[in-house]
């Protein structure tokens, strides 16, 4: 029997560069669609596998996407302009990639195909004080990024054939690294600058390691029939932390790190919420990586990196 085929769009991005090798390791064949704009080697190791098929192209190319969807048993649409700053800078592409391309892809699918979609728990916007956001909490995104992802989630779940993962703020090392994510950024500042100025340090977020995001997708494929038609928060239940608490945690691993909350000024990112991950945990999913594990990993990894290559804007 042939290996199940997984189509991953945006396959060479931060999450894809971890997910694609994980899928291959579990016996899936992977079609990896990406524009590969940086010409980097994030998926180079995957080329050793005969089950890996990279495709260079645009997720908005109707003929190409239709032909690839027809070959797939499972579709994971990672392709997106990720983050509020990038989407604000390029709103047209944000809408067409994050929203329109997902609707087009979904329209090409049959009911026998599976789709697992990554959205963001930033869709919760500003949560009620000290109340956990669950999957039933109203979505009130504060940015174009959040809005496009929330709308795409509705498309994926509309017919009951899909799973949506509302990802916490992702952290950790990856072949295609990003330093503009909060944990990664603060750890970078701690290691390289030894200082950071924090705006509105009481704002809280939830966090999840990039390898545990890949684990969530594998879990969703395995338990698709039981989980389909539903959104699931994916984060560390032990890591609903304010920015100041995050900095304190990082300082445990980088003792010379000095941080200060600015008495004036605002963070343009107004997200502030705590999140319950009980729903996905009830399906048997549990993260492997703690926040401490991830910070230690980042400290080791930053010995090798230069900042300019690893941001989205």
Backbone torsions as a table, in degrees:
resi	resn	phi	psi	omega
1	UNK	NA	133.4	-178.1
2	UNK	-67.9	150.5	176.3
3	UNK	-61.7	141.9	170.7
4	UNK	-58.4	141.9	-177.3
5	UNK	-103.6	127.7	178.3
6	UNK	-112.3	123.6	171.7
7	UNK	-92.5	120.1	176.6
8	UNK	-114.8	117.8	174.1
9	UNK	-92.9	152.2	-173.4
10	UNK	63.2	35.3	-168.0
11	UNK	-69.4	-21.5	-176.9
12	UNK	-97.2	13.2	178.9
13	UNK	-84.0	-169.5	-175.0
14	UNK	-58.7	-52.1	179.5
15	UNK	-74.4	-43.2	-178.1
16	UNK	-59.0	-35.2	-177.9
17	UNK	-68.0	-17.0	173.5
18	UNK	-98.5	-39.6	-176.2
19	UNK	-68.3	-44.0	-175.5
20	UNK	-60.1	-48.6	175.8
21	UNK	-60.8	-34.3	178.7
22	UNK	-65.3	-41.2	177.6
23	UNK	-63.3	-45.4	178.2
24	UNK	-60.9	-39.4	179.4
25	UNK	-65.3	-22.5	179.1
26	UNK	-96.6	9.3	173.6
27	UNK	91.9	9.7	176.5
28	UNK	-85.6	151.7	164.1
29	UNK	-90.7	141.6	-173.4
30	UNK	-126.3	124.4	166.4
31	UNK	-95.3	118.0	-172.9
32	UNK	-110.3	98.5	179.7
33	UNK	-91.1	127.5	177.2
34	UNK	-160.4	154.7	174.6
35	UNK	-81.8	-10.8	179.6
36	UNK	44.6	52.7	-171.9
37	UNK	-67.4	-26.0	-176.7
38	UNK	-90.2	-10.2	-177.9
39	UNK	61.6	28.1	-176.9
40	UNK	-89.7	-175.0	-172.3
41	UNK	-118.2	36.1	-176.1
42	UNK	-59.4	-30.8	-178.9
43	UNK	-110.2	19.2	-174.9
44	UNK	-58.3	-41.8	-178.0
45	UNK	-62.9	-26.8	-178.1
46	UNK	-69.1	-20.8	-177.5
47	UNK	-65.2	-15.6	176.3
48	UNK	-70.9	-16.5	-177.5
49	UNK	-94.8	131.9	176.4
50	UNK	-71.6	-11.5	179.5
51	UNK	-90.7	6.2	-178.7
52	UNK	-106.8	125.2	-179.3
53	UNK	-128.4	93.9	176.4
54	UNK	-74.5	140.5	177.8
55	UNK	-130.5	123.3	177.9
56	UNK	-91.0	121.1	-179.0
57	UNK	178.5	179.0	-176.2
58	UNK	-104.0	134.3	-178.2
59	UNK	-66.5	-11.0	177.4
60	UNK	-94.5	0.8	178.9
61	UNK	-78.7	102.8	-170.3
62	UNK	-59.4	-48.1	-177.0
63	UNK	-64.6	-42.3	-179.8
64	UNK	-64.4	-50.0	-177.4
65	UNK	-63.1	-40.7	178.8
66	UNK	-60.1	-42.0	-179.3
67	UNK	-67.8	-35.1	-179.1
68	UNK	-76.0	-41.0	177.7
69	UNK	-58.9	-37.7	-178.7
70	UNK	-61.9	-22.2	-177.8
71	UNK	-91.8	-12.0	-165.8
72	UNK	-98.6	146.7	169.1
73	UNK	-92.7	-31.6	-177.6
74	UNK	-133.4	138.8	178.0
75	UNK	-123.2	131.0	176.8
76	UNK	-125.5	100.5	-176.6
77	UNK	-85.7	91.4	176.7
78	UNK	-87.0	-20.7	-174.2
79	UNK	-58.1	124.7	-179.1
80	UNK	-169.6	155.9	161.7
81	UNK	-85.1	112.8	-168.8
82	UNK	-102.6	128.8	175.6
83	UNK	103.9	144.6	-178.3
84	UNK	-61.3	-43.7	-178.6
85	UNK	-61.2	-43.8	-178.5
86	UNK	-65.6	-41.7	179.8
87	UNK	-67.6	-36.4	176.5
88	UNK	-65.0	-35.8	-179.3
89	UNK	-71.9	-29.5	-174.9
90	UNK	-137.9	68.9	-172.0
91	UNK	-64.9	-33.2	-179.0
92	UNK	-65.1	-50.0	178.5
93	UNK	-66.4	-32.8	176.7
94	UNK	-59.5	-44.8	-178.8
95	UNK	-69.2	-43.6	-174.9
96	UNK	-73.9	-34.7	179.7
97	UNK	-83.2	-49.0	-174.8
98	UNK	-73.8	-31.5	-175.5
99	UNK	-110.9	-64.3	-172.8
100	UNK	-60.8	-40.7	-177.6
101	UNK	-65.9	-34.0	178.3
102	UNK	-69.7	-41.5	177.8
103	UNK	-62.9	-41.2	178.4
104	UNK	-63.4	-47.6	-179.6
105	UNK	-58.6	-46.2	-179.3
106	UNK	-61.2	-34.6	-178.0
107	UNK	-68.3	-20.3	-179.9
108	UNK	-88.0	-7.0	-173.9
109	UNK	-84.7	150.5	170.4
110	UNK	-97.7	168.2	179.7
111	UNK	-69.2	-15.5	179.8
112	UNK	-83.4	-12.7	-179.5
113	UNK	-91.6	149.9	-179.4
114	UNK	-103.8	144.1	174.3
115	UNK	-133.3	131.7	179.2
116	UNK	-125.3	118.7	-168.1
117	UNK	-114.8	131.2	175.3
118	UNK	-93.8	115.8	170.2
119	UNK	-110.7	-156.3	-172.1
120	UNK	-136.8	141.0	176.2
121	UNK	-79.1	5.4	170.2
122	UNK	-66.3	-13.2	174.5
123	UNK	-60.9	-18.6	177.9
124	UNK	-75.4	-17.4	174.5
125	UNK	67.0	-108.8	177.5
126	UNK	-114.7	112.5	-177.4
127	UNK	-80.5	163.0	174.8
128	UNK	-66.0	142.3	-174.6
129	UNK	-55.8	124.5	175.2
130	UNK	59.6	21.4	175.2
131	UNK	-114.7	131.8	-178.5
132	UNK	-71.6	136.3	171.5
133	UNK	-79.8	124.0	173.6
134	UNK	-108.6	178.2	179.8
135	UNK	-65.1	-14.5	177.4
136	UNK	-92.0	-8.0	179.2
137	UNK	-65.7	134.2	178.9
138	UNK	-57.7	140.7	178.8
139	UNK	-90.0	124.5	-179.4
140	UNK	-134.9	70.2	-176.5
141	UNK	-62.7	147.2	-175.7
142	UNK	-102.9	-6.5	-173.9
143	UNK	-135.2	165.6	174.1
144	UNK	-60.8	-39.3	177.3
145	UNK	-56.4	-51.9	-179.8
146	UNK	-61.9	-40.3	-179.0
147	UNK	-64.1	-45.8	-178.9
148	UNK	-64.8	-37.1	-179.4
149	UNK	-71.7	-38.5	177.8
150	UNK	-64.3	-42.5	179.5
151	UNK	-65.6	-39.4	178.3
152	UNK	-66.2	-36.6	176.6
153	UNK	-59.7	-42.2	178.3
154	UNK	-58.1	-40.8	178.9
155	UNK	-62.9	-45.3	-176.9
156	UNK	-64.2	-39.2	-174.0
157	UNK	-92.1	-5.4	-169.0
158	UNK	-58.8	-38.5	-175.8
159	UNK	-100.7	10.2	177.9
160	UNK	79.9	0.4	179.5
161	UNK	-112.2	80.8	179.2
162	UNK	174.4	158.6	173.6
163	UNK	-127.0	137.1	175.9
164	UNK	-117.0	131.1	174.9
165	UNK	-107.0	114.5	176.5
166	UNK	-87.5	96.1	-169.7
167	UNK	-78.0	136.2	167.5
168	UNK	-67.4	175.2	176.9
169	UNK	-62.8	120.7	-172.1
170	UNK	-85.2	147.3	177.6
171	UNK	-142.9	169.4	175.5
172	UNK	113.6	163.9	179.0
173	UNK	-75.6	146.8	176.6
174	UNK	-151.4	155.9	177.7
175	UNK	-56.9	-39.0	171.5
176	UNK	-103.6	95.0	-170.4
177	UNK	-80.2	152.5	168.4
178	UNK	-129.6	131.8	178.1
179	UNK	-105.4	-0.7	-177.0
180	UNK	-94.4	9.1	172.5
181	UNK	-89.5	149.2	-162.5
182	UNK	-59.4	-51.1	-179.9
183	UNK	-64.3	-46.0	179.9
184	UNK	-60.0	-40.8	-178.9
185	UNK	-67.2	-47.9	-177.8
186	UNK	-66.9	-37.1	176.3
187	UNK	-65.8	-37.3	176.6
188	UNK	-61.7	-45.9	179.3
189	UNK	-62.0	-38.7	-179.8
190	UNK	-64.6	-42.5	-176.0
191	UNK	-75.5	-41.0	-171.8
192	UNK	-95.8	-40.5	-176.8
193	UNK	-101.4	-24.4	-175.8
194	UNK	66.8	4.9	-179.7
195	UNK	-142.0	157.1	173.1
196	UNK	-156.8	144.8	173.0
197	UNK	-107.3	126.9	-174.2
198	UNK	-108.7	130.2	173.4
199	UNK	-101.1	132.3	177.5
200	UNK	50.1	61.5	-173.5
201	UNK	-67.3	-9.9	178.7
202	UNK	-81.1	-13.8	179.9
203	UNK	-60.8	133.9	-175.7
204	UNK	-110.8	151.6	176.1
205	UNK	-140.6	168.2	169.2
206	UNK	-110.2	157.3	-172.2
207	UNK	-136.1	155.5	178.9
208	UNK	-154.4	139.9	-179.9
209	UNK	-75.2	146.4	-176.5
210	UNK	-61.5	-31.6	178.2
211	UNK	-72.6	-28.5	175.2
212	UNK	-76.7	-22.6	170.1
213	UNK	-66.4	-46.4	176.4
214	UNK	-58.7	-41.0	178.3
215	UNK	-61.5	-37.3	178.8
216	UNK	-63.1	-40.2	178.1
217	UNK	-65.4	-43.7	177.6
218	UNK	-61.9	-40.1	177.3
219	UNK	-62.9	-42.1	-179.8
220	UNK	-65.4	-37.9	176.7
221	UNK	-63.6	-44.6	-177.2
222	UNK	-66.0	-34.6	-175.8
223	UNK	-113.0	33.0	-170.5
224	UNK	-59.8	-45.8	-174.8
225	UNK	-63.5	-35.8	179.8
226	UNK	-77.3	-25.6	-172.8
227	UNK	-103.5	-12.7	-170.3
228	UNK	-60.1	151.5	177.1
229	UNK	80.7	8.7	-172.8
230	UNK	-131.2	151.4	168.2
231	UNK	-92.0	151.7	179.0
232	UNK	-139.0	126.4	169.6
233	UNK	-68.3	137.9	179.4
234	UNK	-128.1	104.1	-179.8
235	UNK	-160.3	177.9	176.7
236	UNK	-88.3	116.3	178.8
237	UNK	-65.1	-19.8	177.9
238	UNK	-87.3	2.7	-172.6
239	UNK	-134.1	58.1	164.8
240	UNK	-98.0	91.7	-169.1
241	UNK	-124.4	148.8	169.8
242	UNK	-75.2	166.5	178.3
243	UNK	-62.4	-37.3	177.8
244	UNK	-68.0	-38.7	176.0
245	UNK	-64.9	-37.3	176.4
246	UNK	-62.3	-45.2	179.2
247	UNK	-61.7	-39.8	178.1
248	UNK	-62.8	-39.6	178.0
249	UNK	-63.8	-43.4	178.8
250	UNK	-63.4	-37.8	-179.3
251	UNK	-65.1	-24.6	174.6
252	UNK	-61.8	-26.0	-178.6
253	UNK	-104.5	-18.9	176.5
254	UNK	-127.8	83.9	-169.2
255	UNK	-58.7	-25.7	-179.3
256	UNK	-83.8	3.4	-175.9
257	UNK	-72.9	122.0	177.9
258	UNK	-114.1	129.0	179.6
259	UNK	-134.2	151.2	-174.3
260	UNK	-139.4	134.3	173.9
261	UNK	-85.4	125.2	-178.3
262	UNK	-67.9	133.6	-179.7
263	UNK	-73.5	-20.2	176.4
264	UNK	-132.6	164.5	-179.4
265	UNK	100.0	159.0	-176.6
266	UNK	-129.3	150.3	170.4
267	UNK	-83.6	125.3	178.5
268	UNK	-64.1	-20.9	176.3
269	UNK	-91.2	105.8	-172.3
270	UNK	-91.7	7.8	-179.2
271	UNK	-59.2	136.1	-178.8
272	UNK	-157.8	106.2	-176.5
273	UNK	-164.3	160.0	167.1
274	UNK	-119.1	151.0	-166.9
275	UNK	-129.3	138.3	172.0
276	UNK	-92.8	131.1	176.4
277	UNK	-109.4	20.0	-173.9
278	UNK	-63.9	-32.0	-174.7
279	UNK	-65.2	-47.7	179.7
280	UNK	-73.1	-32.4	177.1
281	UNK	-62.1	-32.1	179.1
282	UNK	-68.4	-17.4	176.7
283	UNK	-86.1	-4.0	-179.7
284	UNK	105.3	0.1	178.4
285	UNK	-81.5	138.0	174.2
286	UNK	-146.5	132.6	177.9
287	UNK	-64.9	152.4	177.2
288	UNK	-98.0	-25.6	-171.0
289	UNK	-106.1	125.9	171.9
290	UNK	-84.3	168.0	175.1
291	UNK	-62.3	-39.7	177.4
292	UNK	-61.0	-43.2	177.6
293	UNK	-57.2	-44.9	-177.0
294	UNK	-67.1	-39.8	179.1
295	UNK	-64.8	-43.1	177.1
296	UNK	-60.1	-40.5	177.9
297	UNK	-62.4	-44.9	-179.8
298	UNK	-62.9	-42.1	179.4
299	UNK	-59.4	-41.8	176.5
300	UNK	-66.0	-44.2	-175.7
301	UNK	-66.4	-32.5	-174.8
302	UNK	-71.5	-10.5	171.1
303	UNK	-60.2	-28.3	-170.8
304	UNK	-99.2	-11.7	-166.1
305	UNK	-101.9	155.9	166.6
306	UNK	-120.2	137.0	-166.4
307	UNK	-65.1	-41.1	-167.4
308	UNK	-58.3	-24.4	-175.8
309	UNK	-84.4	-13.3	-161.3
310	UNK	-121.8	39.6	173.1
311	UNK	-127.2	162.5	-179.7
312	UNK	-86.1	-18.6	177.0
313	UNK	-137.1	NA	NA
